[in-house]
Every structure is written in C-alpha cells, then in structure tokens.
Amino acid sequence: MSVIDFVLENFPKTIRDPKFNGKNLPNQYMTPCAEGIFQNFYYWDTYFINVGLIALNDLNMVRNNLNIMKHFVDLYGFVPNADHLLKGSQPPLFTRGVYDLYLASKDIEDIKKYAYSCYKELQFWENKRQTKIHLNQYKCSWNDKDCLEAFEYFKSRVDGLNEIEEKIDPIELTRDFYAIAESGWDINSRFMSNGNRFAIHEFACLDLNCILYDAENKLSELFNIINEKQLSDELNKKAEERKSLINKYNQHKNQINMRAFEKNFAAARYEQYFISANSARAHAPRLSGKGEIDSIKYYLNNPYIDKSPERSGDFLRHSKTIYEKHNLLVALLADLY
C-alpha cells in the first residue's frame, strides 16, 4: 500500500462529530489519530492535517477544521491547545491555515469569513504574551491554586522532581511547564537557563516571533484583497517592527550548523542552541536569505552533525539538540520541498 493510499484509507477514521466526547463544537472536525489517546481537536496538529487535506483537494474538510479554530477565537480570543485544554494555546498557525485555504480556493468569501477572527487571535498574542523587549513569548496564565494542583500531577510523571522539590518554586516551575507545552515542543532543555532550571518565562522565542511575523504579513495581504486598507497597513507596519526586533535580538552564528541565539531578556544574554526551531525564520521569507535556507537544507540532509552533550544534572535528561529530521515544522513551514 502506498503512503497516499494509506492516508486516503485512514483519514476518514479521524473525523469526529461535533458532540464527540461531550463537546459542543460547530461541525465535524479531524483528530490527530484514528485511535489511541489523541482523540480531540488539537490546534497546531490540525494545521498540518489541513496541509494534507489541501493536497488531497478536500477543501470542505479544511473549512470544517478552520471553523473550529474560528469558534474558539470568537469564544476565548485564542485557539486553545486542544478542545479539552482551554487555558493555553499553541503556535498561532490559524492565519497561515486561512491563507493556505485561500491560495487553494481563490474564494474571497474564505477571507471574509476568517480574517477578522485571525486578527483577534493576533491581538491576543500581542497583548497577553508580550515581553519587555516588545517581542512575544509562550506563557501560562494559571492561578497559584491550579499550579500547585498540577505540580502534584507532575511529581507522579517526572523522574527526580520529588528530590528537588524543596529547591524550587513549584508554582513558577508549573507555569514554565505549561508555557513550554504552549510552544508545541513539550518539555525540553531548549528553555533552560542557568542552574539547569526551566525558565521559558525569560525567553522571547525565535520560532513564535517568526510565526507571528509571517501571520502579520499574510493577514495584511488578505485584508488588502478585501479592501480593508487600514487593517492591512496596520499589520504591515507591525510586521516591519517585529522584523527589526527579531534581527536585533535573534542572531545567526555559524549558519551551517544551525546554531541559534535566543534572547533571554531577563538575564540580558543569549542562550545558544542547536535547534530546528531556527528554521522558522525560513518560512518567513523576508527574514531570510538564500544562505539561511541552504543551511536548513544542509541540516535536514545531515541530521546528526554537531551534537551537543546532555546536561549533567538535568532531571529530565534531555539533550540540548531538539528534534531532528522527523520534525514536520522544519520541512513544511520552511517550504523547502
């Protein structure tokens, strides 16, 4: 069986009814898995599902999935991590999903239906995920009580957490855990600061700000198509401001090895990582030159170069090297193939 045949056979098995699992969503939607634990609507998983659906020319199902995103934005101001995880988001790919749909459909009604909700989501990231250097970050807004309850759950799942409990602030650590979950990358050492402690609240994340830059440009273009000149100009200006800040605070060093310097604004320094998140610059073409894209292609074809050692004492024992060739964000968002 070919890959396409497998996808065509199994895609229908992931379609769920609006009231599945006790939910009350506006229409059918698709889940990441046909069976197993991922039986809910998940935000950025759905973006990649839609990439496949567009390739199969199933635009009605693409619209169904985007309708769920629109529903959540209109209800909460953002798209949540999943339909049962409502207190945080994931990388904001709603605008890119709408842009992809319009490129496939050429239907201006698609823009009119979704563009204002896309704008509302970008306002959430701008207002609720702001840092003091005016770039944006992943964040958790849980109250102290919820964080303490969640910390008890983490203790049952994270090796070594019991041993260091007296040395850490459980509320701050829990907020960092859930902010890392908002990044879509799960818990990993990319977001660690001095002393082997998780500190995503100190970072203006490169991938997030590149995704937001891309969204601002694309939504500006969509608003221009429907003659919303004021909104189009506002977003274009915002994108240029973000571009300037990204280039100021996030630098490329040794491009061939894909080393990124992410700004730790709290400590006024850069943290150096060998990360595929760096490729997010390449899916926002105005941020990148041909040399950067060639570097990413080299990295994809040589996924085991320049490994950094694991941090001794890191109780999660994660390597500093974050995800390799299998990372779909690199290949799909960078538009390399």
N, C-alpha and C positions, 0 to 999 in steps of 0.2 A: 504494500500500500504506500502510495506517495504521501509526502507531507500535506499537500493540498487536499488529497482525498481524505486523509485523517482529520484535517481541520473541518472540511465540509461535513463529515460524518458526525463530528463531536460538538461543533458549535451549537447546534440546536439543543443539546443536552444542558447547556449552561443558561438557557433562557428561564427566567423566573417570573411568576405572576406578581402583580402589584401588591397583593396581600400575603406574599410568601413570608414565613417566619413571623407572622403577626404584624407586618408592616402595612402602611397605607400609602403607597407611592403612586404617582400619577399614571404609570403604564408599565408594561413589561420592560425588563432590562436583563443584562447579562452579568454573570458572576465569573470570577477568575477560573473556577474549577467546576467540572461537571459533577464531581462528588468529592467528599472529604470535608475539611474544616472551613474552606473559604467559600461559603455559600451565601454570601451577602454582596451587596454593591460596595465596591472599593474604588476610591477616587482615581488614583493615577493608574491602577491596573486597567480601569475602563478606558482611559485614553489609548493605551496600547491595543486593547481589544478593538477599539474603533479604527485604528490604523489597519488592522486586518480586515475589518468589515468593509472599509472603503476599497481596499484592494480587491475584495470579492463583489464590489458594487452593491452592497446591501445597505443603501443609504437610509432606508426607513428604520432599520435597527440602530444605525448610528444616531439618528434623531431621537429614538427612544432613550438611548443611553444619555445623550445630552440633555434630554428633558429632565432626567433625574438630577443632574448637576444643577440645572436651572431651578428646579424645585427647591433644592437645599439652599442655594444662594438667596432666592427670594424669601425663604423662611428664616435663615440664620445669618445671612450676609456672607457666607463662605460655603465651600463644599467640604463636608466633614471627611475624615479619614475613611469612614465606612458608614453604612446606614444604621449601625448599632454603636458606633464610636463617634459621638457627636461633639466632643469637647476640643478637638483639634482637627487640623486639615492635613493635606499632603501637598507635594509640589504643584503649584497652580497651573495646570495644563488645560483648563476649561477653554480659555481663549484660543489656544492653538488647536484644540479639537474643533471649535466652530470654524476657524479659518480653514482647516483641512476639509471640513464638510463643504464650505462654500467653493473651494477650488474644484471639488468633485461635482457639485450640483449646479454651479453657476446660477443659483436661485437667490435673488436678493431677499426674498422672504425669510430665508435662513438667517441672514444678517439681522433683519429687523426683529426676529423672534428672540435671538440670544444675545445680541451685542450689549444691551443695557444691563443685563444680568452679569455679563463678563466685566463690565465697568464697575459694577457694585462689588464684585469679588476683588478686583484690584484695589479698590478703596479699603477693603478690609486689611489686605496685606500692607498697604501704605500706612494705615492708621493704627493697627493693632500689632504690627510686627516690625516696628521702627526701632532703629538703634541711634545712638548719639552721634554717629558719623553719617547719618542720613541714608545708609543702606539698610536692607531688611534682613531679618533673621527668622529662623524657626523658633517657636516658643510654645510654652504650656501655660495656660491661664487658670489652672485648677486652684481651688482654695486649699488652705492648710489641712483641713479635715480629710478631704478627698486624697490628698497627697500621702498623709500618714496611713490611711487605709490601703492605698496602692502599694506603699512601701512594704507592708506585711506580705502582700502577694509576691512582690519581687524577691523577698527573702527566701521564699519557697522555690524560686526558679533560678536564682543567680548564685553560682558557687562562690563562696568566700564572703558574701555580703554580711552574714552574721558576724564574722570575725572582725570586720572593720566598722560595725555599726556605731560604736562609741566614738569613732574618729571623724565622723561625717555628719553633715546636716541632712537628715532623711527627707525633709521637705524639699530642699534645694536639689538633692540628687534625683528625687522622683520627678520633679519638674524638668530636669535635664533629660531623664529617660524618655519622657513623653514628648519633649521637644525634638529629640532625636528621632522618635517614631514619626513625627510630622515631616521629617526630611525624606521619609520613604526608605531609608537605608538601614533601619533597625539599629540596635546598639552596636557601636563600633568605635575604635580608637581614633577615628578621624577627628572627633570632637573632644579630645582630651587636652588638658592644659598642664601646667607644671604640677608636679606631685602626683602624676598618674590619676588625676581626678577628671570626671566628666564635667565639661563646662561649656556646653553649646550656647548657653546664655551670654557668653563672652564673644561670640563669633558673628561676623557678618558673612554669611555663607556664599561662596562663589557661585555654586550651581543655582541657588534660589534667585540671586540677583540677575544672573544671565537669563533665566526663565522669565523673570518679570520684565526685563528689558525687551525680550523677544515679544512678550504679550503686549506690552505698550505699543510697540511698533505695529504689530499685526492688527490690534484693535483700532489704532489710528487709521490704518488703511481701510478697515471695514467701515468705520464711521464716515470716512471720506466718500466711500461708494454710495452711502445712503444720504449724502449731503448734510451730515452732522458736522459742519466745519469747526465749530467751537470745540467740541469734544475731540475731534481729530487733532486739532492744533495743540490742545492741552496735553494729550497723550504723547504727541511727537516731542514736545518740549520736555516732558518728564523723562522720556526715553533718553534724550540727549544729556540731561542732567545725570541720569543713572550711569550712562556710558562713561562720562567723565569721572565719576566716583569709582566705578569698577576699575578703570585704568589707573586711578590714583592708588587704590588700596589693595588691589589684587594683581600681582605681577607674575610674569612668566620667567623662570630661570631654567636654563638647561632644557630647552624645549623637547629635545629628542627623548629625554627620559620622563617627560610629562610631570615635572615637579611643579606643584602649585604652592603659592604662598597665600594662605587665607588670613585675613586680618582679624587678629584678636584685639578688639578695640578696648577691652577692659584693661589688658596688660600692655597696650600700646606696642605690640610686636606682631610679627608674622609667625604662624605655625607652618612648618614645611611638611608636605605630604605627597606621596606618590599616589595620586587619586584619579580615577576615571571621571569623577565629578568635574574635573578641569575641562573635560570635553564639552561641557555645557556652553563654554564660550563659542564653540564652533557652530552650534545650532542657532546662534545669533550672529549671522554673517558679518554685520557691520562692526562687530567687536574683534573679528579675527582676520588674519591674513592667510595667504596660501601656506606659509611656513607652519603655522599652528595646525592647520588641517592635515598637512603632510605628517606632522609629528604624531597626530592621533592615529592616522592610518598605520604608521610605523608601530605604534604601541599595540594596536589591535592585532597586527601580524606577528608581534613579538611579546606575548603577554607575560613572560616570566623574567624580563630584564630588571636589573637593579632592585632586587627585593630588599626591603628594609627589615631589620630583625624585629622580632616581637619584643614588646616592652616587658622586661622582668618586673614582677610585682603588680602587673595589671591583672586584677582579679577576674577579668573576663577572658584573658589570654588571647586577645585579638591581635592580629598583625596590623602594622601601620599601612600595609598595602590593602586597599579597599576594592574589592570586586575586580574581576578581570574580564576575560573575553566574553563571558556569558552576560555581561551587563547590557541589557537592551537599551538603557538610556544612552549609552555611548553611540551605538550603531544607528538607532532610529532618530534621536534628536539631532545628532550631528549630520544627518543626511549624507552619509559617506558612500552608501551603496545604492 
